[in-house]
């Protein structure tokens, strides 16, 4: 596991006694964290995933040179990169709850509901009104009343598990007030070749979908020159 210690043993004998050394297949031995004991045991402390690889023990004397390989695998506990958040949506619309993480080995996202009597849902699963995409996103379409409540995303691997929970509130269309723009964008006059950020804040419930327009056409974001952040602000560089 990351942060732990790896112990690689190598025993060699001969006449005359051989000289023993360790090396890594790509030459990148962990500097400052690898040491050799008197019995030629290699110890690597404060392991990172970059320490994984093939390590070679070489024994050499005047007669011959022999080598033996050992493969080091370093596990890294799952960690959430993009997880679900509490959300309110209108009944019979589409809901998407993300669940994406990293780790070594790569973790598998699994979804469970607090009260629905169904097996855990993993990527590739598809039912009548629910499915899980390959990247772990839970898609409910159309969202039904019994699907409201607590959803748990679990990232599971041999190295452990990480969990994130979100509360899904489903409201009737007749009980849904119109969205409110609490912070509208303001007019700006800027020099050429500068950055422009237009602020916009919206409120629900349910959580509104924010779309920027230039004239009558939706603004196309490319993630580089034109982008919209999670708060809804439009940035043009």
C-alpha positions in Angstrom: 0.0 0.0 0.0 1.1 3.6 -0.6 2.9 4.9 2.5 4.0 1.5 3.6 7.2 -0.5 3.2 8.3 -3.1 0.7 10.8 -5.8 1.6 12.4 -7.7 -1.3 14.8 -10.5 -0.3 17.7 -12.0 -2.2 20.0 -14.7 -1.1 23.1 -15.7 -3.0 26.1 -17.8 -2.4 29.2 -19.1 -4.3 32.9 -19.4 -4.2 34.3 -16.8 -4.2 31.4 -15.1 -2.4 29.4 -13.0 -5.0 28.9 -9.3 -5.0 25.1 -8.6 -4.8 23.4 -5.5 -6.0 19.8 -4.4 -6.8 18.5 -2.3 -9.7 15.2 -1.5 -11.2 14.4 -2.4 -14.8 14.0 1.2 -15.9 16.9 2.5 -13.7 14.7 4.7 -11.5 15.5 3.3 -8.1 13.7 5.3 -5.3 16.3 7.8 -4.2 16.5 8.3 -0.4 13.9 5.7 0.4 15.7 2.5 -0.7 18.3 0.8 1.4 20.2 -2.5 1.4 20.5 -4.6 4.6 23.6 -6.6 5.4 21.9 -9.8 4.1 21.1 -8.0 0.8 17.4 -7.5 1.6 16.1 -4.4 -0.3 13.8 -2.2 1.7 11.7 0.7 0.2 9.9 3.0 2.6 7.1 5.5 2.1 5.9 3.7 -1.0 4.2 5.5 -3.9 2.5 4.1 -6.9 5.5 5.2 -9.0 7.6 2.6 -7.1 5.8 -0.2 -8.8 7.8 -2.2 -11.3 10.4 -4.9 -11.8 13.3 -5.0 -9.4 16.4 -7.1 -10.3 18.8 -8.8 -7.9 22.2 -9.4 -9.5 24.8 -11.7 -7.9 28.3 -11.6 -9.5 31.7 -13.2 -8.9 34.7 -14.2 -11.0 32.9 -17.3 -12.3 29.5 -16.0 -13.4 26.7 -13.5 -13.1 23.1 -14.5 -12.2 20.0 -12.4 -11.8 16.5 -12.9 -10.3 13.5 -10.6 -10.8 10.8 -9.5 -8.5 7.7 -7.5 -9.5 6.5 -4.9 -7.0 2.8 -3.9 -7.1 1.8 -0.9 -5.0 -1.9 -0.5 -4.1 -3.4 2.9 -3.6 -6.7 3.3 -1.8 -9.7 4.5 -3.8 -10.4 8.2 -3.7 -13.3 10.1 -5.1 -12.7 12.6 -7.9 -16.3 13.4 -8.9 -19.1 12.4 -6.6 -22.8 12.9 -6.1 -24.3 15.9 -4.3 -27.8 16.5 -2.8 -30.2 17.5 -5.5 -33.9 18.3 -6.1 -35.4 17.5 -9.4 -38.9 17.3 -11.0 -40.6 13.9 -11.1 -40.4 12.0 -14.4 -37.3 13.9 -15.6 -33.8 12.6 -16.1 -31.3 12.6 -13.1 -27.6 12.0 -13.4 -25.5 11.4 -10.3 -21.7 11.1 -11.0 -19.4 8.7 -9.3 -15.8 8.7 -10.5 -12.6 7.9 -8.7 -9.0 6.8 -8.9 -6.8 4.3 -7.2 -4.6 1.3 -7.8 -6.0 -1.0 -9.0 -8.7 1.1 -10.6 -11.8 1.0 -8.3 -15.2 -0.1 -9.5 -18.1 2.3 -8.7 -21.1 0.6 -7.2 -24.5 2.3 -6.4 -27.0 1.3 -3.7 -30.2 2.9 -2.5 -31.2 3.2 1.2 -34.6 1.4 0.8 -35.0 -0.1 -2.7 -34.7 -3.9 -2.5 -32.2 -4.3 -5.4 -28.7 -5.6 -5.8 -25.8 -3.1 -6.0 -25.7 -1.4 -9.4 -22.3 -1.4 -11.2 -21.1 0.0 -14.6 -23.0 -1.5 -17.5 -26.1 -2.3 -15.5 -29.4 -1.2 -17.1 -32.9 -1.6 -15.8 -36.3 -0.2 -16.9 -35.8 3.3 -15.4 -32.2 3.3 -14.3 -28.8 2.5 -15.6 -25.1 3.0 -14.7 -22.7 4.3 -17.4 -19.2 3.0 -17.9 -17.7 5.9 -16.0 -20.0 5.2 -13.0 -22.7 7.8 -13.5 -26.1 6.7 -12.2 -28.9 7.7 -14.7 -32.5 7.7 -13.6 -34.9 8.3 -16.5 -37.6 9.1 -15.9 -37.1 9.5 -12.2 -39.9 7.9 -10.2 -41.1 8.7 -6.7 -39.7 5.5 -5.2 -36.2 6.5 -6.4 -36.0 9.5 -4.1 -34.0 9.3 -0.9 -30.4 8.4 -0.1 -28.1 7.0 -2.8 -24.6 5.8 -1.9 -21.7 5.6 -4.4 -19.0 3.2 -3.3 -15.6 2.9 -5.0 -14.4 -0.6 -4.4 -11.0 -2.3 -5.1 -8.6 -4.7 -3.5 -7.0 -1.7 -1.8 -10.2 -0.7 0.0 -13.3 1.4 -0.5 -14.5 5.0 -0.5 -18.1 6.1 -0.1 -20.1 9.2 -0.9 -23.8 9.8 -0.3 -26.4 12.1 -1.8 -30.0 12.8 -1.1 -32.3 12.9 -4.1 -35.5 14.9 -3.6 -38.2 14.5 -6.2 -40.9 17.1 -6.5 -44.2 17.3 -8.4 -44.3 19.7 -11.4 -47.3 21.5 -9.9 -45.3 22.2 -6.7 -42.3 23.5 -8.6 -41.7 27.3 -8.5 -39.9 28.9 -11.4 -36.1 29.3 -11.0 -34.7 32.5 -9.6 -31.6 34.3 -11.0 -30.1 35.6 -7.8 -27.0 37.1 -9.4 -27.6 38.2 -13.0 -24.7 39.0 -15.4 -23.6 42.6 -15.7 -22.5 44.6 -18.7 -18.8 44.9 -19.2 -16.4 46.9 -21.4 -12.9 45.4 -21.6 -9.8 45.9 -23.6 -9.0 43.3 -26.3 -7.0 40.2 -25.4 -8.1 40.2 -21.8 -10.2 37.8 -19.8 -13.9 38.3 -19.3 -15.9 36.5 -16.5 -19.7 36.9 -16.5 -21.3 35.8 -13.2 -24.6 34.1 -12.9 -26.2 32.4 -9.9 -29.5 30.6 -10.0 -31.7 29.0 -7.3 -34.3 26.3 -7.2 -35.7 23.9 -6.0 -35.4 21.9 -8.0 -31.9 22.7 -9.0 -32.1 24.7 -12.2 -30.1 23.9 -15.4 -28.1 26.9 -16.4 -27.4 27.6 -20.1 -25.6 30.6 -21.6 -26.8 32.1 -24.9 -25.2 34.6 -27.3 -28.1 36.1 -29.0 -30.4 33.2 -29.8 -27.7 30.5 -30.0 -26.4 28.6 -27.0 -22.8 29.3 -26.1 -20.5 26.4 -27.0 -17.8 25.7 -24.4 -14.5 24.2 -25.4 -12.9 24.0 -21.9 -10.1 26.2 -23.0 -11.0 29.6 -24.4 -14.7 29.4 -23.4 -15.7 27.6 -20.2 -18.5 27.5 -17.6 -17.6 26.6 -14.0 -19.7 24.6 -11.5 -21.1 27.8 -10.1 -22.4 28.9 -13.6 -19.8 31.6 -14.3 -18.9 32.1 -18.0 -15.2 32.8 -18.7 -13.9 33.9 -22.1 -10.1 34.2 -22.6 
